[in-house]
Amino acid sequence: MPSRKAISAVARSSADEWLHLDRQLCFALYASSLAMTKQYKPLLAALGLTYPQYLVMLLLWESDGVSVSNLGQRLSLDSGTLTPLLKRLENNGLINRRRALDDERRVDIFLSEAGNALRVRARQIPPQMACATACTLEELQSLTQRLHQLRQQLNNSPVPSLKP
C-alpha cells in the first residue's frame, strides 16, 4: 500500500506533471537497466555469455545442482525462456542437465568442468561493474538492498487497474 505521504505529494502537484517521462520511476529503472546491460555486454562476450546466461551461471556458482524450476523462480523466468537458454549453455559445454534420481519429473542443472573453470574469469566482472557505477561499495549495497525491497513490495501489491 502506498504511504499517505506519497499519495499526498502526488495529489498536491499537477496531475500532468506526474506524466513527464523523467518523473517516472519505471523509466529510470528501465533506462538504468539498459545502461547496466550495455556495460556488461563486452565483459560477458569475452566469456562467451549473454546476460541471462550469466545470471544462470551466477546461481550455479552460488549453489551447484539447482532444479530448473528453482532457477526459473530465482530469476523470474518462465520455462519457455529458460529452457532454450539452458540448452545453449549445455551445447557450449558449461552445464549438464540431469533428471533427478528421486523424481524423474525434476531436471537438475550442474556445472561442467568448463562451467566451473569460467568462474575464475568471471571474478573480474563485479569490480569492473562497481567501478563503472562510480558508486562506493556502501552505496551499491544500499541501492541493491532497496531495489530488492522495491521488487518485493511490487510483487506483494495488488495489480492496479484504471477506472473506466
BELDA-V599869 format. One record per residue. N is the residue number from 0. RES is the residue in one letter. SS is DSSP state (~ for helix, > for strand, _ for the rest). Layout:
n=N res=RES ss=SS
n=N res=RES ss=SS
//
This chain:
n=0 res=M ss=_
n=1 res=P ss=_
n=2 res=S ss=_
n=3 res=R ss=~
n=4 res=K ss=~
n=5 res=A ss=~
n=6 res=I ss=~
n=7 res=S ss=~
n=8 res=A ss=~
n=9 res=V ss=~
n=10 res=A ss=~
n=11 res=R ss=~
n=12 res=S ss=_
n=13 res=S ss=_
n=14 res=A ss=_
n=15 res=D ss=~
n=16 res=E ss=~
n=17 res=W ss=~
n=18 res=L ss=~
n=19 res=H ss=_
n=20 res=L ss=~
n=21 res=D ss=~
n=22 res=R ss=~
n=23 res=Q ss=_
n=24 res=L ss=~
n=25 res=C ss=~
n=26 res=F ss=~
n=27 res=A ss=~
n=28 res=L ss=~
n=29 res=Y ss=~
n=30 res=A ss=~
n=31 res=S ss=~
n=32 res=S ss=~
n=33 res=L ss=~
n=34 res=A ss=~
n=35 res=M ss=~
n=36 res=T ss=~
n=37 res=K ss=~
n=38 res=Q ss=~
n=39 res=Y ss=~
n=40 res=K ss=~
n=41 res=P ss=~
n=42 res=L ss=~
n=43 res=L ss=~
n=44 res=A ss=~
n=45 res=A ss=_
n=46 res=L ss=_
n=47 res=G ss=_
n=48 res=L ss=_
n=49 res=T ss=_
n=50 res=Y ss=~
n=51 res=P ss=~
n=52 res=Q ss=~
n=53 res=Y ss=~
n=54 res=L ss=~
n=55 res=V ss=~
n=56 res=M ss=~
n=57 res=L ss=~
n=58 res=L ss=~
n=59 res=L ss=~
n=60 res=W ss=~
n=61 res=E ss=~
n=62 res=S ss=_
n=63 res=D ss=_
n=64 res=G ss=_
n=65 res=V ss=>
n=66 res=S ss=>
n=67 res=V ss=~
n=68 res=S ss=~
n=69 res=N ss=~
n=70 res=L ss=~
n=71 res=G ss=~
n=72 res=Q ss=~
n=73 res=R ss=~
n=74 res=L ss=~
n=75 res=S ss=_
n=76 res=L ss=_
n=77 res=D ss=_
n=78 res=S ss=~
n=79 res=G ss=~
n=80 res=T ss=~
n=81 res=L ss=~
n=82 res=T ss=~
n=83 res=P ss=~
n=84 res=L ss=~
n=85 res=L ss=~
n=86 res=K ss=~
n=87 res=R ss=~
n=88 res=L ss=~
n=89 res=E ss=~
n=90 res=N ss=~
n=91 res=N ss=_
n=92 res=G ss=_
n=93 res=L ss=_
n=94 res=I ss=>
n=95 res=N ss=>
n=96 res=R ss=>
n=97 res=R ss=>
n=98 res=R ss=>
n=99 res=A ss=_
n=100 res=L ss=_
n=101 res=D ss=_
n=102 res=D ss=_
n=103 res=E ss=_
n=104 res=R ss=_
n=105 res=R ss=_
n=106 res=V ss=>
n=107 res=D ss=>
n=108 res=I ss=>
n=109 res=F ss=>
n=110 res=L ss=>
n=111 res=S ss=_
n=112 res=E ss=~
n=113 res=A ss=~
n=114 res=G ss=~
n=115 res=N ss=~
n=116 res=A ss=~
n=117 res=L ss=~
n=118 res=R ss=~
n=119 res=V ss=~
n=120 res=R ss=~
n=121 res=A ss=~
n=122 res=R ss=~
n=123 res=Q ss=~
n=124 res=I ss=~
n=125 res=P ss=~
n=126 res=P ss=~
n=127 res=Q ss=~
n=128 res=M ss=~
n=129 res=A ss=~
n=130 res=C ss=~
n=131 res=A ss=~
n=132 res=T ss=~
n=133 res=A ss=_
n=134 res=C ss=_
n=135 res=T ss=_
n=136 res=L ss=~
n=137 res=E ss=~
n=138 res=E ss=~
n=139 res=L ss=~
n=140 res=Q ss=~
n=141 res=S ss=~
n=142 res=L ss=~
n=143 res=T ss=~
n=144 res=Q ss=~
n=145 res=R ss=~
n=146 res=L ss=~
n=147 res=H ss=~
n=148 res=Q ss=~
n=149 res=L ss=~
n=150 res=R ss=~
n=151 res=Q ss=~
n=152 res=Q ss=~
n=153 res=L ss=~
n=154 res=N ss=~
n=155 res=N ss=~
n=156 res=S ss=_
n=157 res=P ss=_
n=158 res=V ss=_
n=159 res=P ss=_
n=160 res=S ss=_
n=161 res=L ss=_
n=162 res=K ss=_
n=163 res=P ss=_
//
